[in-house]
Amino acid sequence: MMKAASVVSFGSPPEFVEQPAPSIVGADNVLLDVLAVGLHPIVRAQADGTHYMSPQAVPFTPGIDGVGQDGDGVLYYFILFESKYRGAMAEQVVVNTRHIVPLPPDADPVAVAATMNPAMSAWLALRGRTQFRAGQDVLVLGATGNSGRMAVRIAALLGARKVIAAGRDSGRLAELPALGATDVVAIGDPELLGATAADVDVVLDYVWGTPTAAIMAAIAAHRRDPGHKLTWVEIGSAAGPHASLPSAALRSCHIDIVGSGRGALSTDTIVAGLADLAAPVAVGDLIVEAEARPLADVAQSWQDASRLTARIVLLPGRTTPNKAGART
């Protein structure tokens, strides 16, 4: 038996329960002791039943990724693609060997668990859903959340000439030049944002909804070369799941709208991208502020997650992570 979190009803915080430990089935799987699991927005959305990848029935164990160790003490980042009911928030998990990424022995499990998910959205969007190359310009809509902040840092890390960061939180916006933003603009001023970002090559959109429609129209109105391709990547929907897009903008400019997520990207593409991403995360070039808590506090952590800027990372507790990732 083992301890785990369990969603027993959609829309309610998970319960801390005891359930049978998993067993390895098939030579392509590995059993990992789970050290750290991020409480990401997507995990909460799945547990609410509102995400397109939500399980269709309860109970199920939440959690889509984490950091674990095998029986030899080797440290891995893992991501769960195939199991709908056996998630990462448990003392042990069985993972397909194609979906694990080895980490350096001195990687910090908490930092990796906090950072990989918010960082992967921009990394995969730029590397897998666009033809982005160094020297191009990027606009990040929703740049003050954890994923948006990572998008700013990643765009700069990958060689963007300009990184324009747009968000609502003025305090958090002021921090973004230190992460690589060349310009910061309040997302509530579409005209100023349209003028500032008129000639960008890529938009990483974590906002969608009404703001996206207004900003797209403003960018189209200010664009100097309407034929120069703009790739608009829909990643998140903080302002709502639907946007009434301006038809004039789509007719008057070369705007390609694509989505980035599982389905839009193949499993093999995602795993290959994560292997590349793990290196800068493991050495601390990309890092999200984290708050570590025991898995037993999952219900309270669920309620706290929406008000904290730090990413909550839950520690299942069978083994205790330390800086070296060793068993203690």
Secondary structure as GFF3:
##gff-version 3
##sequence-region A 1 328
A	DSSP	beta_strand	2	6	.	.	.	ID=ss1
A	DSSP	beta_strand	15	19	.	.	.	ID=ss2
A	DSSP	beta_strand	29	38	.	.	.	ID=ss3
A	DSSP	alpha_helix	41	48	.	.	.	ID=ss4
A	DSSP	beta_strand	65	69	.	.	.	ID=ss5
A	DSSP	beta_strand	75	79	.	.	.	ID=ss6
A	DSSP	beta_strand	92	96	.	.	.	ID=ss7
A	DSSP	three_ten_helix	97	99	.	.	.	ID=ss8
A	DSSP	beta_strand	100	102	.	.	.	ID=ss9
A	DSSP	alpha_helix	109	128	.	.	.	ID=ss10
A	DSSP	beta_strand	137	141	.	.	.	ID=ss11
A	DSSP	alpha_helix	146	157	.	.	.	ID=ss12
A	DSSP	beta_strand	162	167	.	.	.	ID=ss13
A	DSSP	alpha_helix	170	175	.	.	.	ID=ss14
A	DSSP	three_ten_helix	176	179	.	.	.	ID=ss15
A	DSSP	beta_strand	183	186	.	.	.	ID=ss16
A	DSSP	alpha_helix	190	196	.	.	.	ID=ss17
A	DSSP	beta_strand	202	205	.	.	.	ID=ss18
A	DSSP	alpha_helix	209	222	.	.	.	ID=ss19
A	DSSP	beta_strand	230	234	.	.	.	ID=ss20
A	DSSP	alpha_helix	247	252	.	.	.	ID=ss21
A	DSSP	beta_strand	255	259	.	.	.	ID=ss22
A	DSSP	alpha_helix	267	282	.	.	.	ID=ss23
A	DSSP	beta_strand	290	294	.	.	.	ID=ss24
A	DSSP	three_ten_helix	295	297	.	.	.	ID=ss25
A	DSSP	alpha_helix	298	304	.	.	.	ID=ss26
A	DSSP	three_ten_helix	305	307	.	.	.	ID=ss27
A	DSSP	beta_strand	311	315	.	.	.	ID=ss28
###
